[in-house]
Amino acid sequence: MSDLSPRLQGVVTELLSTRARLLSAVRALDQAALDRAPAGGGWSIGEILHHLQLIERSVTRVAAKQVQHAAESGLGPDPRTDSILHSLDSFDVEDSPRKITAPSGFVPRAGLPRAELLDGLASSREALLAQVQAARRYDLTQLTFPHPVFGKIDLYQWLLYVAQHEIRHLHQIERVLAAGSDPTAAAGPRAGARSSIYDLQDLLGDAASRAAAYLGGLPGRPVAPTEEAVRLIERFDEPLPSSPTDPKEVLRLMDTHGSPATMAMAGPRFFGFVIGGSLPATLAANWLAGAWDQNTAFFWETPSTAMMEQVALKWLVELFGLPPGTAGGFVTGATMANFTALAAARHAVLERAGWNVEADGLIGAPPLTVIVGEEVHSTMLKSLGMLGLGRKRMTRVPVDSQGRMRASELPRITGPAIVCLQAGNVNTGAFDPIGEICDHLSGTGAWVHVDGAFGLWAAAVPSLRGLAAGLEKADSWGTDAHKWLNVPYDSGLALVKDGAALSAAMAVTADYLPRAGTQRNPSDYTPELSRRARGVEVWAALKSLGRSGVAEMIERNCRQARRFAQGLQAAGHPVLNDVVLNQVVVSFGDEARTRRVIAGIQKEGTCWAGPTVWQGRTAMRISVSGWSTSDDDVEKSLRAILAVAGKD
Ligand SMILES: Cc1ncc(COP(=O)(O)O)c(C=O)c1O
């Protein structure tokens, strides 16, 4: 810092002391949240505004100093700095958001470290203003913090984000200033790439700002994209670019054209299919793992991601109460998880009959019996088809009113057989009687596979474990992490008691590939060789939630589903299933009326739920699977559904 002019040193000192104040503001914020969270109470609007002002004042001070310095040090005067100063000065958190005008068109001069100040200033101001504007749109009555870890993306998190963003930014400025007149020093060992490192920080910072603003805006926007937004995605459809486009512009286009036309699946009131959001830790882990760009096929090539996957697998086996040593593969979703586990099943039962299916295929193989329930998920049939076992040639076992396989109707089994059970029917959430069927099949040599795309997570919750009683007696299990564990797409897990059967079905060798070592090679258990570090987000989810956090999240969603059912039923709309898990199937009368109500609620925008036909009756499916769904979200959605149904 000794080369810096006294004025510049003054700015650095100011930055450092502001950062200290900022940090203590953040700590105060955190402490206050933690103090209140266990009581289950919400923050008052006054407290939030107070903290917002605290942070904003610090930020404004630093920003004003930066601009002043820029104006004094040969860069200015620039009329645009005046406009920034003006908007900083006139910024008043208590005032109407209309007063806030983000400075636009501010282009810093390239090549000078000091330009970084202005560039950073412009982008941090923009991010800050976007945050505050987004906060303004937020329904402040929803500001409850039922759990200090699970707090949804809400105003509090925005504030933390803003503060953290500023702190990061200040670090960056410090580094630039500390580099003095030698701008390359700031970049460290890769000095030659200085400008690209700065560009990358800027680009990734921009992505983070846009992502946070997007997520922050979700609770306040219609869940489905508007027709206008969908119409505008046609802007993507342009001729192949003949020349490069600045990455920042690429991101801007993606955000401008793409974000409005997304379905708010990451938000708190999307109840379609079975869709979880992304827990904050998992989204962040996904980004960092993206930066690592590890092809996680072999341990020795990508030790850290392979190790995180290995640990996540061990934790999951324990969480689900499966036999110790159960092997697993991290795949794209339950479809591939079931496919992968069933490949192991096919290997094992045919091997016992003296046939090597990997070497010799299925032509001429001993006959193999496949048994499924009438309510088998359609993707299971696809998986069986992909394995050459046919989508139609299996034996279907009748089910009861909830879709549970009737154990008494199982056919007698002789020879190689695979029996496919279900933990969590996609409509009702019901479980096949897993333990009973496993006991019934004991001694037959049949391989029992459980499709637990979302239902397997009930096994992680002491109060729900009974639904999956006997789960550990099965031979393999398929599940999703992108559903109820709330990790980003795509993420599924194949779990197989006999790890040798799984690797026999999946492992490959080639002269250029590493030989099996003592450590687990992820690709020995998956259909893919090259693969992203999919286990990282699962690790992050389990690390951030812990056993109690997983159970609390699953239980909360189940309680919320029961509240939906109770509210709908009380209003005279029959719920067609026993709500044992997170699924609610509700009718609004005949098919035409039910479909009108579903279309109506999708259009109204408060929440989103889709249709189904349950045992001959058209119904609406409500699936509560999101970590960020609050009880208020449920009440709000319930009111909206009842209002739409009431108008029909
Ligand atoms: C019971 C069941 N099995 C399999 C699947 C397929 O899962 P994925 O879409 O993740 O492949 C689903 C999806 O909802 C499901 O509910």
The ligand as a MOL file (V3000), in Angstrom:
LIG
                    3D

  0  0  0     0  0            999 V3000
M  V30 BEGIN CTAB
M  V30 COUNTS 16 16 0 0 0
M  V30 BEGIN ATOM
M  V30 1 C -42.6500 -43.2600 -7.9960 0
M  V30 2 C -41.8080 -42.6070 -9.0580 0
M  V30 3 N -40.8850 -43.3300 -9.7140 0
M  V30 4 C -40.1120 -42.7850 -10.6700 0
M  V30 5 C -40.2310 -41.4760 -11.0130 0
M  V30 6 C -39.3300 -40.8890 -12.0680 0
M  V30 7 O -38.4420 -39.9590 -11.5000 0
M  V30 8 P -37.5140 -39.0230 -12.3720 0
M  V30 9 O -38.4390 -38.1050 -13.1060 0
M  V30 10 O -36.6560 -38.3090 -11.3950 0
M  V30 11 O -36.7140 -39.8620 -13.3060 0
M  V30 12 C -41.1770 -40.6820 -10.3620 0
M  V30 13 C -41.3680 -39.2800 -10.7200 0
M  V30 14 O -42.2170 -38.5770 -10.2090 0
M  V30 15 C -41.9770 -41.2580 -9.3490 0
M  V30 16 O -42.8800 -40.5420 -8.6670 0
M  V30 END ATOM
M  V30 BEGIN BOND
M  V30 1 1 1 2
M  V30 2 1 2 3
M  V30 3 2 2 15
M  V30 4 2 3 4
M  V30 5 1 4 5
M  V30 6 1 5 6
M  V30 7 2 5 12
M  V30 8 1 6 7
M  V30 9 1 7 8
M  V30 10 2 8 9
M  V30 11 1 8 10
M  V30 12 1 8 11
M  V30 13 1 12 13
M  V30 14 1 12 15
M  V30 15 2 13 14
M  V30 16 1 15 16
M  V30 END BOND
M  V30 END CTAB
M  END
